[in-house]
Amino acid sequence: MVHDELGRAFRRDRRSRTDDTGNGKPPIVDMGAYEFQVFQVTCPWDVDCNGSVGAGDLLSLLASWGPCKGCPADFDGGGSVGAFDLLALLANWGPCP
C-alpha cells in the first residue's frame, strides 16, 4: 500500500510503475471495500457538528422555525421545523454517542 499526502491508501500497479489513483486511463486497481465507504450520521440533532447537542443546536433550530424543506433542523422530515423537532432535540441533549 502507498499513501498520498492526505493519508489515503491506494495500491500501486507494479506492471506500469505508476501510482493508480482511480483517475485517468487504465490500469485502474480495484480498491475493494475502500471504494464504497458510507458515512453514517449517528447524531442528527447535532446541527452545528461540534460533537454534542446543546445551545448552538437549539439556536439553529429556532432560527429555522417554520416551513423549511430540507433544513438540517427538520429532524422528522416533515418539511418544516416545529414542535416535534424541538422535542427531538431536547430529548437528545448532551454529548453525542
N, C-alpha and C positions, 0 to 999 in steps of 0.2 A: 504494500500500500504506500502511496505517495500522498503527502498532504500539501494543500495550497496555502496561501498566505492567511486565509481565514480559518484554517484548521480542518477544512473539509477533506475527507479521504477520497481518493479516486485511484483506480487501477492503471497500471502502465501497460501498454500494449508492447510486448517485447519484440514483436516482429518488425515494427516500424521505428522503434526507438523514440516515439513521440508520446507525450502525455495525452491521454484521452479524457477530455472533459465533457464529452457528450455533445459538443457543438461541432459543426462542420461536417466534412465528408468522412466516410468510414476510414479506418476501423473505429467502431463505437463499441465499447466494452459494456456489457450488461452489469449494472450496479446492484442488481437484485433488490433486496428489501430497502436499500437506501434511496431508491428512486421514488418510492411512494410512502414517505413518512407523513402521517396525518397529525396535524396539530389539533389537540383536543382541549376545548375550553373547560376548565374544571371549576371556575368561579365566575359565572357570567354577571354576577351582581357587582363585581369589582370594575366599575365603569372606567375609573381613571388608571387602572392597571398598576397599582402600587403594592399589590400583594395582600390587601385587606379591604374589607368593606367598611367604610367609615364616612366621615363628614363630607369629604370631597365627592364621594359617590352619591350621597344624599343631595348635595347641591346640584350635581349634574342631572339627577333625576328631576328635581324641582324645576330646573331651567328648561327641561324638555317636556314639561307637563302639557297635556292636551294631545291633539292629533299630531302624530309624529311617526309616519310609516318608515320602518327600517332603522329607527333610533336604537343605539345600544342600551338605552334605559327601558325599552319596551320589552321586558322580560317574558311576558306571556304571549307576545306576537300578535296582539290584538289591533295593531295599527295606531294605538295611542298610548301615551303614558298616563296612568291613572292610579287609583287606589290599590288595585291588585299588585301592580308593580312596586308601589311603595311598601306594601305589606311584605312582599317577597324580599325586598332589600333589607328591611328591618329584621326579618326572621333570620337572615344570614349575616348579621352584623358581626364584625370581628375578623380575625385572621382567616385567610383562605386556606383550604386544605392542601 
